[in-house]
Amino acid sequence: MGGWLLLLVAGSLWASLGEGGSPTCGYPPQLWCSSSEIARACQAEKHCAKWIPSSPQANSVSVSLYYESLCPACRQFLVMTLFPTWLMLNNIMNVTLVPYGNAKESKEAAKWHFECQHGEDECLGNMIETCLTHLHPRVAFVLIFCMESSIDVIHNLPLCLKLYAPEISLANITACVNGDLGNKLMHENAKLTRALQPSHEYVPWILINGVHTDKLQTQAEESLFELVCKLYKGDLPPACRQPKELSLLPLPPNYTFLRK
């Protein structure tokens, strides 16, 4: 689900560079086109030109996702819609991920205790993804995509690190998850979720440029790619001008969002 996009970018780059063209930039080829800075460091700007346009001339479109790590509809939106759109339009859009959703929190001694809609594993998944975003913002979305697109979200983290960010220490992430930092970060997610106006009624709960309406939610779920291109006020990147060539993975015929 969605992983073909990363492989497509990586494969085309390797084919263009040929043997002996391994980068010395410190990033795996799957990430070379994820930002203009990484493309420049890896000397892949020419190969990434279609994916990374010139610097934006207007404010980026903001997409905020309030979700739960084991919520089926959240995973479908993140993997099949949000990540592929970001992969092609990251130069004109910002993504904020807030894993918490319908969880509940209570204070126990000096720490917060969390109860999640899909059980303890979901609380763990929320915490892992929160720590990733805080500790490693540059590659967090790629790693979260990798986790959410796998059968076993929680236990796939070591493999995702090996594939996309081998330089990152699993021990440091685990320390955040099990320590005071992760607890405080999740409490912040709880406060952000409670502060939503209007209050969230289900997940995934999507904000576009800080605003949630039923219309924007539906547009984001049905065609986020077109919505971002439509809302961006600057010169459109090549992907927006050639949507047919860069169309997203089609949804299954019986695909529906089951909000909870």
N, C-alpha and C positions, 0 to 999 in steps of 0.2 A: 504494500500500500504506500505509494509515493516514493519509495527508495530509488525507483528508476530514474528520477530526476537528477539525483546526486550522481548516480552512475553514468548518466548521459553526459553531464558536464565533465566529470573526471575522465571518461573514456575519450571524449573528443580532444581534450587537452593532451593526454598521453599520445594520441595518434599524431597530433600536430607537432609535438616536440621530438618524437622519435626516440630511439635508444640513446641512453646517456644524457637525457634531458631532465633528469630528476632535479627538482628545485632544492635550493639550499635555504629557503625562506622559513622553514620550521613549521609550515602548515601542510596538512595532507592535501592532495589534489582535489578532494571533494569540496574544499573550502576556498579554493583559489578565486572563484567568482562570487563569493559571498559578500565582498565589499571591495571598493576601489583601492583601499589601503593594502589589503591582502594581495589583490591582483598585481599591484605595483611592486610589492615586496617580492613576489614570486615571478616577476617579469612575465606576467601572463595577461597584460592589459589588452593586447591585440586579440588574443583568443577569447577574452571575456567581453569584448566590446558590445556584443548584442545583448549581453545580460546586465552589464553595468554601464549605463549612460553617463554622460558628463555630469558634473555637480549640479544638483537641483537648483532651480532659480525661483522656487517658491517653497512655502512651508510643506513639509512632508505630511502625508495623510496618516493620521494616528489610528491604529486599530488595537483595542484593548480587549482581551479575552479573560473573562472570569469563569473559571472552570474547575473540574475535579479530575484528578489523574486517572481514575478508573471509570468515569462516566462514559458510556459508549458513544453518545452523541457528541460529547466534547472531543473524544479521541478522533472521531470521524471528521469533525470540522477542522481540528488542528492538523491532522495528517493529510487529508485529501483536499483541503481548501486553503487554510491559512498559510501553511509552510510552502506549498508550491507557489502561491501568489507572492509571498515574501522573497522566495528564491529568485523570481524574475523581476520584482519591482522594489527590492530593498533600498534602492537609492532614492525612492520617492515615498516610502512608507516606513513608519515606526511601529513596532509590535511590542505590546506590554502584556505579559502573562501573569495572572494572579490566581494561583491554585488554592482554592478554599471552598468556594461554592456554598453548598448547603450544610457545611460543617457547623458544629457548635463548640464553643470554648467555655471553660470554667477555670477559675484560679484555684490551684492546689499548692499550699505553702508558697514557695517563691517562684513557682513555675505555672505555666498555663497547660491545661489538659485539653485535648481536642478529640471530638467524636465525629466521625465522618459517615456520610450517607452509605458508602460501600464498604465500611468496616476499617479495621486497623491497617490493612495493606494500603488502602487509599490514603489514609493519613500519612503513612510512610512515603508513598509516592509524591504526595503534595510537598512534604518536607524536603525530599531529595531535589525536586525540581525548583523549589524555592532557594535552596542552598546553591544549586548550580547557577541560577540567575544572579545571585549576589556575588558569588566567588569568581565566576568565569563568564561575565556578560557577553564577551565576544563570540563564544562558541556554545553558549547555553541553549539557544533555540535549536541548533542542529542536534545536540545531545538529547534534548527533550523530544524532538521529533523522532529520533531513533528509538527512544524508550517507548513512546506512545504508539509507534507503528509495529511493535513487536507483540508476540502473544503474551509474554510475561513481562509486563511493564516494569515491575520492581526489580527483578533479578537480571534484567538485561543491561543494567548500567555498566558493569565491567566490560562487556563486549562493546558497547557504544563508545566507551572511552578508548578502548584499544583501536577501534576503527577510525575515530574522528579526532581524538585528542589524547594521544598516548602520553603526552608530557604532563597531563593533569594527574595529580595524586588522588587515588580513591580514598586513601586514609584521611585526607583533609576534608573531603566531602562528608565522609562518615562522621568525623569529629563535629562538623557543623550540624549534621542531622541529629546527633545524640546529645549535643551540648546546649549551652545557653543561647548561643547565636541563632541556631535554627529555631529554638522556641520563641525568641524575640521576633524573628523575621516572620514566622507564621502568625504571631499575634498582630503584626502590622498588616498582613493579608486579611485577617479577620476584620480589622478596623476599616480597611479600604472597602471591603465587601459590604459592611454594614452602612457605610457612608454613601453608597450608590443612590442617586436620585434620577429616576424613580428606583425604589428598592427592587432588587432582583427577585424574580418570581420562579426562575428555573435556570438551569445551566444546559448548554453554554449560554452565557449572557455577554452580548457583544456591544461595545461602544465604538462609534466612529467619530473621530475628532472630539472625544469626550462626551458624546451624546448617545443616548439609547432611545430608540423609538421602535415600535413594531415594524414599521416600514424599513428602517435601516437594518434591523435584525434579519428580516426576510431577504433583503437585497444581498446582505453579506453572506448568508447561507446559500443563496442560489447562484450568485456570481460575484464573489468578492473582487476578483480580478477586474471585471468591468467597472465595479463601483469605485475602486481606487483610481483607475485611469480617469474616470469621469470627474472625480472630485479634485484631482490634482490640478492646480492652477498654473503651473509652469509649462515649459516645453515638454511635450510627452516623450517618454523614452521609446526606443525602437519596439519594445515588447508591446506597448499600448497601440502603436501604429500598425503592428502586424499581428493582431491577436490570433488569426487563423494558423499562422505558422508556429505559434507558441501556445496553442490551446492546452488546457489542463487535462489531466486524466479524467475521462468521463465517469460519472457516478453510475452505480449499478441501477438497472431499471426499477427495482423496488426500493430505492434509497429514499429514506425519509429521516428527518431529525426528530428523535424521540426525546424531547426536553423533559427534564426531571427536576 
